[in-house]
């Protein structure tokens, strides 16, 4: 969305945040469960305030990768 709006690499640009908030508001107003996937704390906070019911802030692959990196680091000493 950010790239399509001319803000590539900046998903928290005010115009993008407003667009996301608008979509959330319309979905909530229609009684639909609305969710979001974002790792950005500002985006997640805005979404929560706007009425989001479910959040995804990471993927299984990134969580597994981080856990493996932590384990490897602990084994190295």
mmCIF file of the N, C-alpha and C atoms, coordinates in Angstrom:
data_MODEL
# 
_entry.id   MODEL 
# 
loop_
_atom_site.group_PDB 
_atom_site.id 
_atom_site.type_symbol 
_atom_site.label_atom_id 
_atom_site.label_alt_id 
_atom_site.label_comp_id 
_atom_site.label_asym_id 
_atom_site.label_entity_id 
_atom_site.label_seq_id 
_atom_site.pdbx_PDB_ins_code 
_atom_site.Cartn_x 
_atom_site.Cartn_y 
_atom_site.Cartn_z 
_atom_site.occupancy 
_atom_site.B_iso_or_equiv 
_atom_site.pdbx_formal_charge 
_atom_site.auth_seq_id 
_atom_site.auth_comp_id 
_atom_site.auth_asym_id 
_atom_site.auth_atom_id 
_atom_site.pdbx_PDB_model_num 
ATOM 1   N N  . UNK A 1 1  ? 0.826   -1.187  0.000  1.00 0.00 ? 1  UNK A N  1 
ATOM 2   C CA . UNK A 1 1  ? 0.000   0.000   0.000  1.00 0.00 ? 1  UNK A CA 1 
ATOM 3   C C  . UNK A 1 1  ? 0.871   1.252   0.000  1.00 0.00 ? 1  UNK A C  1 
ATOM 4   N N  . UNK A 1 2  ? 1.884   1.260   0.872  1.00 0.00 ? 2  UNK A N  1 
ATOM 5   C CA . UNK A 1 2  ? 2.754   2.432   0.948  1.00 0.00 ? 2  UNK A CA 1 
ATOM 6   C C  . UNK A 1 2  ? 3.408   2.716   -0.403 1.00 0.00 ? 2  UNK A C  1 
ATOM 7   N N  . UNK A 1 3  ? 3.888   1.680   -1.067 1.00 0.00 ? 3  UNK A N  1 
ATOM 8   C CA . UNK A 1 3  ? 4.526   1.872   -2.373 1.00 0.00 ? 3  UNK A CA 1 
ATOM 9   C C  . UNK A 1 3  ? 3.529   2.401   -3.396 1.00 0.00 ? 3  UNK A C  1 
ATOM 10  N N  . UNK A 1 4  ? 2.330   1.838   -3.408 1.00 0.00 ? 4  UNK A N  1 
ATOM 11  C CA . UNK A 1 4  ? 1.302   2.301   -4.349 1.00 0.00 ? 4  UNK A CA 1 
ATOM 12  C C  . UNK A 1 4  ? 0.918   3.753   -4.105 1.00 0.00 ? 4  UNK A C  1 
ATOM 13  N N  . UNK A 1 5  ? 1.059   4.191   -2.856 1.00 0.00 ? 5  UNK A N  1 
ATOM 14  C CA . UNK A 1 5  ? 0.707   5.569   -2.515 1.00 0.00 ? 5  UNK A CA 1 
ATOM 15  C C  . UNK A 1 5  ? 1.884   6.528   -2.690 1.00 0.00 ? 5  UNK A C  1 
ATOM 16  N N  . UNK A 1 6  ? 3.026   6.002   -3.187 1.00 0.00 ? 6  UNK A N  1 
ATOM 17  C CA . UNK A 1 6  ? 4.194   6.848   -3.411 1.00 0.00 ? 6  UNK A CA 1 
ATOM 18  C C  . UNK A 1 6  ? 5.100   6.977   -2.202 1.00 0.00 ? 6  UNK A C  1 
ATOM 19  N N  . UNK A 1 7  ? 4.951   6.066   -1.236 1.00 0.00 ? 7  UNK A N  1 
ATOM 20  C CA . UNK A 1 7  ? 5.753   6.122   -0.011 1.00 0.00 ? 7  UNK A CA 1 
ATOM 21  C C  . UNK A 1 7  ? 6.467   4.790   0.220  1.00 0.00 ? 7  UNK A C  1 
ATOM 22  N N  . UNK A 1 8  ? 7.123   4.301   -0.842 1.00 0.00 ? 8  UNK A N  1 
ATOM 23  C CA . UNK A 1 8  ? 7.814   3.015   -0.763 1.00 0.00 ? 8  UNK A CA 1 
ATOM 24  C C  . UNK A 1 8  ? 8.805   3.015   0.396  1.00 0.00 ? 8  UNK A C  1 
ATOM 25  N N  . UNK A 1 9  ? 8.751   1.971   1.199  1.00 0.00 ? 9  UNK A N  1 
ATOM 26  C CA . UNK A 1 9  ? 9.655   1.838   2.332  1.00 0.00 ? 9  UNK A CA 1 
ATOM 27  C C  . UNK A 1 9  ? 9.239   2.636   3.553  1.00 0.00 ? 9  UNK A C  1 
ATOM 28  N N  . UNK A 1 10 ? 8.085   3.279   3.493  1.00 0.00 ? 10 UNK A N  1 
ATOM 29  C CA . UNK A 1 10 ? 7.632   4.105   4.609  1.00 0.00 ? 10 UNK A CA 1 
ATOM 30  C C  . UNK A 1 10 ? 6.169   3.780   4.942  1.00 0.00 ? 10 UNK A C  1 
ATOM 31  N N  . UNK A 1 11 ? 5.925   2.589   5.494  1.00 0.00 ? 11 UNK A N  1 
ATOM 32  C CA . UNK A 1 11 ? 4.547   2.196   5.769  1.00 0.00 ? 11 UNK A CA 1 
ATOM 33  C C  . UNK A 1 11 ? 3.869   3.002   6.869  1.00 0.00 ? 11 UNK A C  1 
ATOM 34  N N  . UNK A 1 12 ? 4.628   3.794   7.613  1.00 0.00 ? 12 UNK A N  1 
ATOM 35  C CA . UNK A 1 12 ? 4.015   4.621   8.656  1.00 0.00 ? 12 UNK A CA 1 
ATOM 36  C C  . UNK A 1 12 ? 3.892   6.082   8.237  1.00 0.00 ? 12 UNK A C  1 
ATOM 37  N N  . UNK A 1 13 ? 4.033   6.346   6.944  1.00 0.00 ? 13 UNK A N  1 
ATOM 38  C CA . UNK A 1 13 ? 3.800   7.714   6.463  1.00 0.00 ? 13 UNK A CA 1 
ATOM 39  C C  . UNK A 1 13 ? 2.370   8.093   6.848  1.00 0.00 ? 13 UNK A C  1 
ATOM 40  N N  . UNK A 1 14 ? 2.141   9.336   7.262  1.00 0.00 ? 14 UNK A N  1 
ATOM 41  C CA . UNK A 1 14 ? 0.798   9.748   7.689  1.00 0.00 ? 14 UNK A CA 1 
ATOM 42  C C  . UNK A 1 14 ? -0.313  9.437   6.684  1.00 0.00 ? 14 UNK A C  1 
ATOM 43  N N  . UNK A 1 15 ? -0.043  9.571   5.398  1.00 0.00 ? 15 UNK A N  1 
ATOM 44  C CA . UNK A 1 15 ? -1.074  9.258   4.397  1.00 0.00 ? 15 UNK A CA 1 
ATOM 45  C C  . UNK A 1 15 ? -1.412  7.766   4.388  1.00 0.00 ? 15 UNK A C  1 
ATOM 46  N N  . UNK A 1 16 ? -0.402  6.940   4.555  1.00 0.00 ? 16 UNK A N  1 
ATOM 47  C CA . UNK A 1 16 ? -0.611  5.491   4.581  1.00 0.00 ? 16 UNK A CA 1 
ATOM 48  C C  . UNK A 1 16 ? -1.369  5.104   5.850  1.00 0.00 ? 16 UNK A C  1 
ATOM 49  N N  . UNK A 1 17 ? -0.937  5.648   6.971  1.00 0.00 ? 17 UNK A N  1 
ATOM 50  C CA . UNK A 1 17 ? -1.607  5.362   8.243  1.00 0.00 ? 17 UNK A CA 1 
ATOM 51  C C  . UNK A 1 17 ? -3.082  5.762   8.169  1.00 0.00 ? 17 UNK A C  1 
ATOM 52  N N  . UNK A 1 18 ? -3.359  6.908   7.563  1.00 0.00 ? 18 UNK A N  1 
ATOM 53  C CA . UNK A 1 18 ? -4.746  7.364   7.438  1.00 0.00 ? 18 UNK A CA 1 
ATOM 54  C C  . UNK A 1 18 ? -5.553  6.421   6.558  1.00 0.00 ? 18 UNK A C  1 
ATOM 55  N N  . UNK A 1 19 ? -4.954  5.962   5.472  1.00 0.00 ? 19 UNK A N  1 
ATOM 56  C CA . UNK A 1 19 ? -5.650  5.030   4.580  1.00 0.00 ? 19 UNK A CA 1 
ATOM 57  C C  . UNK A 1 19 ? -5.963  3.721   5.299  1.00 0.00 ? 19 UNK A C  1 
ATOM 58  N N  . UNK A 1 20 ? -5.003  3.205   6.035  1.00 0.00 ? 20 UNK A N  1 
ATOM 59  C CA . UNK A 1 20 ? -5.215  1.965   6.781  1.00 0.00 ? 20 UNK A CA 1 
ATOM 60  C C  . UNK A 1 20 ? -6.306  2.169   7.829  1.00 0.00 ? 20 UNK A C  1 
ATOM 61  N N  . UNK A 1 21 ? -6.240  3.282   8.525  1.00 0.00 ? 21 UNK A N  1 
ATOM 62  C CA . UNK A 1 21 ? -7.246  3.572   9.549  1.00 0.00 ? 21 UNK A CA 1 
ATOM 63  C C  . UNK A 1 21 ? -8.649  3.679   8.939  1.00 0.00 ? 21 UNK A C  1 
ATOM 64  N N  . UNK A 1 22 ? -8.730  4.267   7.754  1.00 0.00 ? 22 UNK A N  1 
ATOM 65  C CA . UNK A 1 22 ? -10.017 4.383   7.063  1.00 0.00 ? 22 UNK A CA 1 
ATOM 66  C C  . UNK A 1 22 ? -10.584 3.013   6.721  1.00 0.00 ? 22 UNK A C  1 
ATOM 67  N N  . UNK A 1 23 ? -9.746  2.135   6.188  1.00 0.00 ? 23 UNK A N  1 
ATOM 68  C CA . UNK A 1 23 ? -10.187 0.782   5.832  1.00 0.00 ? 23 UNK A CA 1 
ATOM 69  C C  . UNK A 1 23 ? -10.624 0.019   7.085  1.00 0.00 ? 23 UNK A C  1 
ATOM 70  N N  . UNK A 1 24 ? -9.848  0.141   8.144  1.00 0.00 ? 24 UNK A N  1 
ATOM 71  C CA . UNK A 1 24 ? -10.214 -0.522  9.399  1.00 0.00 ? 24 UNK A CA 1 
ATOM 72  C C  . UNK A 1 24 ? -11.581 -0.021  9.870  1.00 0.00 ? 24 UNK A C  1 
ATOM 73  N N  . UNK A 1 25 ? -11.746 1.289   9.863  1.00 0.00 ? 25 UNK A N  1 
ATOM 74  C CA . UNK A 1 25 ? -13.005 1.879   10.312 1.00 0.00 ? 25 UNK A CA 1 
ATOM 75  C C  . UNK A 1 25 ? -14.198 1.395   9.517  1.00 0.00 ? 25 UNK A C  1 
ATOM 76  N N  . UNK A 1 26 ? -14.035 1.282   8.215  1.00 0.00 ? 26 UNK A N  1 
ATOM 77  C CA . UNK A 1 26 ? -15.139 0.814   7.363  1.00 0.00 ? 26 UNK A CA 1 
ATOM 78  C C  . UNK A 1 26 ? -15.467 -0.654  7.644  1.00 0.00 ? 26 UNK A C  1 
ATOM 79  N N  . UNK A 1 27 ? -14.446 -1.453  7.831  1.00 0.00 ? 27 UNK A N  1 
ATOM 80  C CA . UNK A 1 27 ? -14.678 -2.863  8.149  1.00 0.00 ? 27 UNK A CA 1 
ATOM 81  C C  . UNK A 1 27 ? -15.354 -3.039  9.496  1.00 0.00 ? 27 UNK A C  1 
ATOM 82  N N  . UNK A 1 28 ? -14.868 -2.322  10.494 1.00 0.00 ? 28 UNK A N  1 
ATOM 83  C CA . UNK A 1 28 ? -15.457 -2.391  11.833 1.00 0.00 ? 28 UNK A CA 1 
ATOM 84  C C  . UNK A 1 28 ? -16.905 -1.908  11.792 1.00 0.00 ? 28 UNK A C  1 
ATOM 85  N N  . UNK A 1 29 ? -17.150 -0.798  11.095 1.00 0.00 ? 29 UNK A N  1 
ATOM 86  C CA . UNK A 1 29 ? -18.505 -0.247  10.993 1.00 0.00 ? 29 UNK A CA 1 
ATOM 87  C C  . UNK A 1 29 ? -19.464 -1.227  10.314 1.00 0.00 ? 29 UNK A C  1 
ATOM 88  N N  . UNK A 1 30 ? -18.927 -2.055  9.423  1.00 0.00 ? 30 UNK A N  1 
ATOM 89  C CA . UNK A 1 30 ? -19.750 -3.048  8.726  1.00 0.00 ? 30 UNK A CA 1 
ATOM 90  C C  . UNK A 1 30 ? -19.914 -4.331  9.541  1.00 0.00 ? 30 UNK A C  1 
ATOM 91  N N  . UNK A 1 31 ? -19.305 -4.348  10.736 1.00 0.00 ? 31 UNK A N  1 
ATOM 92  C CA . UNK A 1 31 ? -19.420 -5.524  11.594 1.00 0.00 ? 31 UNK A CA 1 
ATOM 93  C C  . UNK A 1 31 ? -18.533 -6.680  11.189 1.00 0.00 ? 31 UNK A C  1 
ATOM 94  N N  . UNK A 1 32 ? -17.515 -6.400  10.405 1.00 0.00 ? 32 UNK A N  1 
ATOM 95  C CA . UNK A 1 32 ? -16.604 -7.443  9.938  1.00 0.00 ? 32 UNK A CA 1 
ATOM 96  C C  . UNK A 1 32 ? -15.403 -7.542  10.868 1.00 0.00 ? 32 UNK A C  1 
ATOM 97  N N  . UNK A 1 33 ? -14.895 -8.756  11.095 1.00 0.00 ? 33 UNK A N  1 
ATOM 98  C CA . UNK A 1 33 ? -13.650 -8.873  11.850 1.00 0.00 ? 33 UNK A CA 1 
ATOM 99  C C  . UNK A 1 33 ? -12.504 -8.355  10.980 1.00 0.00 ? 33 UNK A C  1 
ATOM 100 N N  . UNK A 1 34 ? -11.727 -7.470  11.519 1.00 0.00 ? 34 UNK A N  1 
ATOM 101 C CA . UNK A 1 34 ? -10.643 -6.845  10.759 1.00 0.00 ? 34 UNK A CA 1 
ATOM 102 C C  . UNK A 1 34 ? -9.323  -7.198  11.431 1.00 0.00 ? 34 UNK A C  1 
ATOM 103 N N  . UNK A 1 35 ? -8.327  -7.561  10.638 1.00 0.00 ? 35 UNK A N  1 
ATOM 104 C CA . UNK A 1 35 ? -7.015  -7.902  11.162 1.00 0.00 ? 35 UNK A CA 1 
ATOM 105 C C  . UNK A 1 35 ? -5.929  -7.190  10.394 1.00 0.00 ? 35 UNK A C  1 
ATOM 106 N N  . UNK A 1 36 ? -4.713  -7.267  10.925 1.00 0.00 ? 36 UNK A N  1 
ATOM 107 C CA . UNK A 1 36 ? -3.579  -6.604  10.290 1.00 0.00 ? 36 UNK A CA 1 
ATOM 108 C C  . UNK A 1 36 ? -2.313  -7.408  10.555 1.00 0.00 ? 36 UNK A C  1 
ATOM 109 N N  . UNK A 1 37 ? -1.389  -7.347  9.626  1.00 0.00 ? 37 UNK A N  1 
ATOM 110 C CA . UNK A 1 37 ? -0.057  -7.913  9.821  1.00 0.00 ? 37 UNK A CA 1 
ATOM 111 C C  . UNK A 1 37 ? 0.938   -6.791  9.662  1.00 0.00 ? 37 UNK A C  1 
ATOM 112 N N  . UNK A 1 38 ? 1.624   -6.493  10.746 1.00 0.00 ? 38 UNK A N  1 
ATOM 113 C CA . UNK A 1 38 ? 2.635   -5.443  10.734 1.00 0.00 ? 38 UNK A CA 1 
ATOM 114 C C  . UNK A 1 38 ? 3.568   -5.666  11.911 1.00 0.00 ? 38 UNK A C  1 
ATOM 115 N N  . UNK A 1 39 ? 4.827   -5.421  11.699 1.00 0.00 ? 39 UNK A N  1 
ATOM 116 C CA . UNK A 1 39 ? 5.796   -5.489  12.784 1.00 0.00 ? 39 UNK A CA 1 
ATOM 117 C C  . UNK A 1 39 ? 6.088   -4.127  13.373 1.00 0.00 ? 39 UNK A C  1 
ATOM 118 N N  . UNK A 1 40 ? 5.406   -3.111  12.875 1.00 0.00 ? 40 UNK A N  1 
ATOM 119 C CA . UNK A 1 40 ? 5.659   -1.744  13.320 1.00 0.00 ? 40 UNK A CA 1 
ATOM 120 C C  . UNK A 1 40 ? 4.781   -1.400  14.522 1.00 0.00 ? 40 UNK A C  1 
ATOM 121 N N  . UNK A 1 41 ? 5.384   -1.044  15.665 1.00 0.00 ? 41 UNK A N  1 
ATOM 122 C CA . UNK A 1 41 ? 4.600   -0.729  16.860 1.00 0.00 ? 41 UNK A CA 1 
ATOM 123 C C  . UNK A 1 41 ? 3.601   0.412   16.661 1.00 0.00 ? 41 UNK A C  1 
ATOM 124 N N  . UNK A 1 42 ? 3.954   1.429   15.895 1.00 0.00 ? 42 UNK A N  1 
ATOM 125 C CA . UNK A 1 42 ? 3.036   2.555   15.668 1.00 0.00 ? 42 UNK A CA 1 
ATOM 126 C C  . UNK A 1 42 ? 1.813   2.101   14.876 1.00 0.00 ? 42 UNK A C  1 
ATOM 127 N N  . UNK A 1 43 ? 2.032   1.270   13.869 1.00 0.00 ? 43 UNK A N  1 
ATOM 128 C CA . UNK A 1 43 ? 0.919   0.761   13.068 1.00 0.00 ? 43 UNK A CA 1 
ATOM 129 C C  . UNK A 1 43 ? 0.009   -0.126  13.919 1.00 0.00 ? 43 UNK A C  1 
ATOM 130 N N  . UNK A 1 44 ? 0.603   -0.986  14.737 1.00 0.00 ? 44 UNK A N  1 
ATOM 131 C CA . UNK A 1 44 ? -0.191  -1.876  15.580 1.00 0.00 ? 44 UNK A CA 1 
ATOM 132 C C  . UNK A 1 44 ? -0.988  -1.100  16.623 1.00 0.00 ? 44 UNK A C  1 
ATOM 133 N N  . UNK A 1 45 ? -0.380  -0.061  17.202 1.00 0.00 ? 45 UNK A N  1 
ATOM 134 C CA . UNK A 1 45 ? -1.090  0.764   18.187 1.00 0.00 ? 45 UNK A CA 1 
ATOM 135 C C  . UNK A 1 45 ? -2.278  1.471   17.542 1.00 0.00 ? 45 UNK A C  1 
ATOM 136 N N  . UNK A 1 46 ? -2.068  2.034   16.371 1.00 0.00 ? 46 UNK A N  1 
ATOM 137 C CA . UNK A 1 46 ? -3.150  2.714   15.662 1.00 0.00 ? 46 UNK A CA 1 
ATOM 138 C C  . UNK A 1 46 ? -4.264  1.728   15.340 1.00 0.00 ? 46 UNK A C  1 
ATOM 139 N N  . UNK A 1 47 ? -3.891  0.544   14.879 1.00 0.00 ? 47 UNK A N  1 
ATOM 140 C CA . UNK A 1 47 ? -4.878  -0.463  14.501 1.00 0.00 ? 47 UNK A CA 1 
ATOM 141 C C  . UNK A 1 47 ? -5.696  -0.907  15.708 1.00 0.00 ? 47 UNK A C  1 
ATOM 142 N N  . UNK A 1 48 ? -5.042  -1.058  16.829 1.00 0.00 ? 48 UNK A N  1 
ATOM 143 C CA . UNK A 1 48 ? -5.750  -1.462  18.051 1.00 0.00 ? 48 UNK A CA 1 
ATOM 144 C C  . UNK A 1 48 ? -6.780  -0.409  18.441 1.00 0.00 ? 48 UNK A C  1 
ATOM 145 N N  . UNK A 1 49 ? -6.363  0.839   18.418 1.00 0.00 ? 49 UNK A N  1 
ATOM 146 C CA . UNK A 1 49 ? -7.281  1.931   18.758 1.00 0.00 ? 49 UNK A CA 1 
ATOM 147 C C  . UNK A 1 49 ? -8.435  2.023   17.767 1.00 0.00 ? 49 UNK A C  1 
ATOM 148 N N  . UNK A 1 50 ? -8.186  1.637   16.522 1.00 0.00 ? 50 UNK A N  1 
ATOM 149 C CA . UNK A 1 50 ? -9.209  1.727   15.476 1.00 0.00 ? 50 UNK A CA 1 
ATOM 150 C C  . UNK A 1 50 ? -10.200 0.566   15.513 1.00 0.00 ? 50 UNK A C  1 
ATOM 151 N N  . UNK A 1 51 ? -9.907  -0.469  16.311 1.00 0.00 ? 51 UNK A N  1 
ATOM 152 C CA . UNK A 1 51 ? -10.862 -1.559  16.461 1.00 0.00 ? 51 UNK A CA 1 
ATOM 153 C C  . UNK A 1 51 ? -10.465 -2.899  15.894 1.00 0.00 ? 51 UNK A C  1 
ATOM 154 N N  . UNK A 1 52 ? -9.204  -3.056  15.530 1.00 0.00 ? 52 UNK A N  1 
ATOM 155 C CA . UNK A 1 52 ? -8.728  -4.338  15.008 1.00 0.00 ? 52 UNK A CA 1 
ATOM 156 C C  . UNK A 1 52 ? -8.964  -5.442  16.036 1.00 0.00 ? 52 UNK A C  1 
ATOM 157 N N  . UNK A 1 53 ? -9.384  -6.603  15.552 1.00 0.00 ? 53 UNK A N  1 
ATOM 158 C CA . UNK A 1 53 ? -9.654  -7.729  16.446 1.00 0.00 ? 53 UNK A CA 1 
ATOM 159 C C  . UNK A 1 53 ? -8.525  -8.753  16.494 1.00 0.00 ? 53 UNK A C  1 
ATOM 160 N N  . UNK A 1 54 ? -7.721  -8.831  15.451 1.00 0.00 ? 54 UNK A N  1 
ATOM 161 C CA . UNK A 1 54 ? -6.609  -9.776  15.494 1.00 0.00 ? 54 UNK A CA 1 
ATOM 162 C C  . UNK A 1 54 ? -5.388  -9.173  14.821 1.00 0.00 ? 54 UNK A C  1 
ATOM 163 N N  . UNK A 1 55 ? -4.225  -9.557  15.351 1.00 0.00 ? 55 UNK A N  1 
ATOM 164 C CA . UNK A 1 55 ? -2.952  -8.989  14.927 1.00 0.00 ? 55 UNK A CA 1 
ATOM 165 C C  . UNK A 1 55 ? -1.979  -10.107 14.578 1.00 0.00 ? 55 UNK A C  1 
ATOM 166 N N  . UNK A 1 56 ? -1.126  -9.843  13.623 1.00 0.00 ? 56 UNK A N  1 
ATOM 167 C CA . UNK A 1 56 ? 0.027   -10.691 13.345 1.00 0.00 ? 56 UNK A CA 1 
ATOM 168 C C  . UNK A 1 56 ? 1.208   -9.744  13.251 1.00 0.00 ? 56 UNK A C  1 
ATOM 169 N N  . UNK A 1 57 ? 2.200   -9.983  14.076 1.00 0.00 ? 57 UNK A N  1 
ATOM 170 C CA . UNK A 1 57 ? 3.337   -9.071  14.066 1.00 0.00 ? 57 UNK A CA 1 
ATOM 171 C C  . UNK A 1 57 ? 4.620   -9.748  13.615 1.00 0.00 ? 57 UNK A C  1 
ATOM 172 N N  . UNK A 1 58 ? 4.525   -11.017 13.272 1.00 0.00 ? 58 UNK A N  1 
ATOM 173 C CA . UNK A 1 58 ? 5.694   -11.745 12.810 1.00 0.00 ? 58 UNK A CA 1 
ATOM 174 C C  . UNK A 1 58 ? 5.207   -12.969 12.033 1.00 0.00 ? 58 UNK A C  1 
ATOM 175 N N  . UNK A 1 59 ? 6.146   -13.684 11.462 1.00 0.00 ? 59 UNK A N  1 
ATOM 176 C CA . UNK A 1 59 ? 5.811   -14.923 10.764 1.00 0.00 ? 59 UNK A CA 1 
ATOM 177 C C  . UNK A 1 59 ? 6.497   -16.090 11.453 1.00 0.00 ? 59 UNK A C  1 
ATOM 178 N N  . UNK A 1 60 ? 6.025   -17.284 11.199 1.00 0.00 ? 60 UNK A N  1 
ATOM 179 C CA . UNK A 1 60 ? 6.649   -18.451 11.800 1.00 0.00 ? 60 UNK A CA 1 
ATOM 180 C C  . UNK A 1 60 ? 8.109   -18.573 11.376 1.00 0.00 ? 60 UNK A C  1 
ATOM 181 N N  . UNK A 1 61 ? 8.403   -18.229 10.144 1.00 0.00 ? 61 UNK A N  1 
ATOM 182 C CA . UNK A 1 61 ? 9.779   -18.328 9.648  1.00 0.00 ? 61 UNK A CA 1 
ATOM 183 C C  . UNK A 1 61 ? 10.692  -17.357 10.389 1.00 0.00 ? 61 UNK A C  1 
ATOM 184 N N  . UNK A 1 62 ? 10.261  -16.120 10.578 1.00 0.00 ? 62 UNK A N  1 
ATOM 185 C CA . UNK A 1 62 ? 11.119  -15.151 11.264 1.00 0.00 ? 62 UNK A CA 1 
ATOM 186 C C  . UNK A 1 62 ? 11.275  -15.502 12.742 1.00 0.00 ? 62 UNK A C  1 
ATOM 187 N N  . UNK A 1 63 ? 10.227  -16.026 13.373 1.00 0.00 ? 63 UNK A N  1 
ATOM 188 C CA . UNK A 1 63 ? 10.339  -16.441 14.777 1.00 0.00 ? 63 UNK A CA 1 
ATOM 189 C C  . UNK A 1 63 ? 11.299  -17.615 14.920 1.00 0.00 ? 63 UNK A C  1 
ATOM 190 N N  . UNK A 1 64 ? 11.193  -18.591 14.022 1.00 0.00 ? 64 UNK A N  1 
ATOM 191 C CA . UNK A 1 64 ? 12.083  -19.746 14.056 1.00 0.00 ? 64 UNK A CA 1 
ATOM 192 C C  . UNK A 1 64 ? 13.522  -19.321 13.780 1.00 0.00 ? 64 UNK A C  1 
ATOM 193 N N  . UNK A 1 65 ? 13.715  -18.431 12.836 1.00 0.00 ? 65 UNK A N  1 
ATOM 194 C CA . UNK A 1 65 ? 15.049  -17.937 12.507 1.00 0.00 ? 65 UNK A CA 1 
ATOM 195 C C  . UNK A 1 65 ? 15.676  -17.215 13.694 1.00 0.00 ? 65 UNK A C  1 
ATOM 196 N N  . UNK A 1 66 ? 14.900  -16.377 14.366 1.00 0.00 ? 66 UNK A N  1 
ATOM 197 C CA . UNK A 1 66 ? 15.414  -15.647 15.533 1.00 0.00 ? 66 UNK A CA 1 
ATOM 198 C C  . UNK A 1 66 ? 15.772  -16.613 16.655 1.00 0.00 ? 66 UNK A C  1 
ATOM 199 N N  . UNK A 1 67 ? 14.935  -17.623 16.877 1.00 0.00 ? 67 UNK A N  1 
ATOM 200 C CA . UNK A 1 67 ? 15.216  -18.606 17.920 1.00 0.00 ? 67 UNK A CA 1 
ATOM 201 C C  . UNK A 1 67 ? 16.484  -19.392 17.597 1.00 0.00 ? 67 UNK A C  1 
ATOM 202 N N  . UNK A 1 68 ? 16.660  -19.769 16.341 1.00 0.00 ? 68 UNK A N  1 
ATOM 203 C CA . UNK A 1 68 ? 17.859  -20.503 15.936 1.00 0.00 ? 68 UNK A CA 1 
ATOM 204 C C  . UNK A 1 68 ? 19.103  -19.640 16.096 1.00 0.00 ? 68 UNK A C  1 
ATOM 205 N N  . UNK A 1 69 ? 19.008  -18.372 15.745 1.00 0.00 ? 69 UNK A N  1 
ATOM 206 C CA . UNK A 1 69 ? 20.147  -17.458 15.897 1.00 0.00 ? 69 UNK A CA 1 
ATOM 207 C C  . UNK A 1 69 ? 20.504  -17.288 17.370 1.00 0.00 ? 69 UNK A C  1 
ATOM 208 N N  . UNK A 1 70 ? 19.500  -17.170 18.230 1.00 0.00 ? 70 UNK A N  1 
ATOM 209 C CA . UNK A 1 70 ? 19.757  -17.042 19.668 1.00 0.00 ? 70 UNK A CA 1 
ATOM 210 C C  . UNK A 1 70 ? 20.404  -18.300 20.226 1.00 0.00 ? 70 UNK A C  1 
ATOM 211 N N  . UNK A 1 71 ? 19.929  -19.458 19.807 1.00 0.00 ? 71 UNK A N  1 
ATOM 212 C CA . UNK A 1 71 ? 20.507  -20.719 20.259 1.00 0.00 ? 71 UNK A CA 1 
ATOM 213 C C  . UNK A 1 71 ? 21.954  -20.834 19.801 1.00 0.00 ? 71 UNK A C  1 
ATOM 214 N N  . UNK A 1 72 ? 22.215  -20.529 18.542 1.00 0.00 ? 72 UNK A N  1 
ATOM 215 C CA . UNK A 1 72 ? 23.587  -20.595 18.023 1.00 0.00 ? 72 UNK A CA 1 
ATOM 216 C C  . UNK A 1 72 ? 24.501  -19.639 18.778 1.00 0.00 ? 72 UNK A C  1 
ATOM 217 N N  . UNK A 1 73 ? 24.022  -18.439 19.063 1.00 0.00 ? 73 UNK A N  1 
ATOM 218 C CA . UNK A 1 73 ? 24.833  -17.459 19.797 1.00 0.00 ? 73 UNK A CA 1 
ATOM 219 C C  . UNK A 1 73 ? 25.133  -17.956 21.208 1.00 0.00 ? 73 UNK A C  1 
ATOM 220 N N  . UNK A 1 74 ? 24.161  -18.579 21.857 1.00 0.00 ? 74 UNK A N  1 
ATOM 221 C CA . UNK A 1 74 ? 24.385  -19.070 23.221 1.00 0.00 ? 74 UNK A CA 1 
ATOM 222 C C  . UNK A 1 74 ? 25.362  -20.238 23.238 1.00 0.00 ? 74 UNK A C  1 
ATOM 223 N N  . UNK A 1 75 ? 25.388  -21.034 22.171 1.00 0.00 ? 75 UNK A N  1 
ATOM 224 C CA . UNK A 1 75 ? 26.299  -22.170 22.110 1.00 0.00 ? 75 UNK A CA 1 
ATOM 225 C C  . UNK A 1 75 ? 27.728  -21.733 21.806 1.00 0.00 ? 75 UNK A C  1 
ATOM 226 N N  . UNK A 1 76 ? 27.868  -20.581 21.139 1.00 0.00 ? 76 UNK A N  1 
ATOM 227 C CA . UNK A 1 76 ? 29.207  -20.066 20.833 1.00 0.00 ? 76 UNK A CA 1 
ATOM 228 C C  . UNK A 1 76 ? 29.879  -19.507 22.080 1.00 0.00 ? 76 UNK A C  1 
ATOM 229 N N  . UNK A 1 77 ? 29.098  -19.174 23.054 1.00 0.00 ? 77 UNK A N  1 
ATOM 230 C CA . UNK A 1 77 ? 29.654  -18.665 24.300 1.00 0.00 ? 77 UNK A CA 1 
ATOM 231 C C  . UNK A 1 77 ? 29.564  -17.232 24.352 1.00 0.00 ? 77 UNK A C  1 
# 
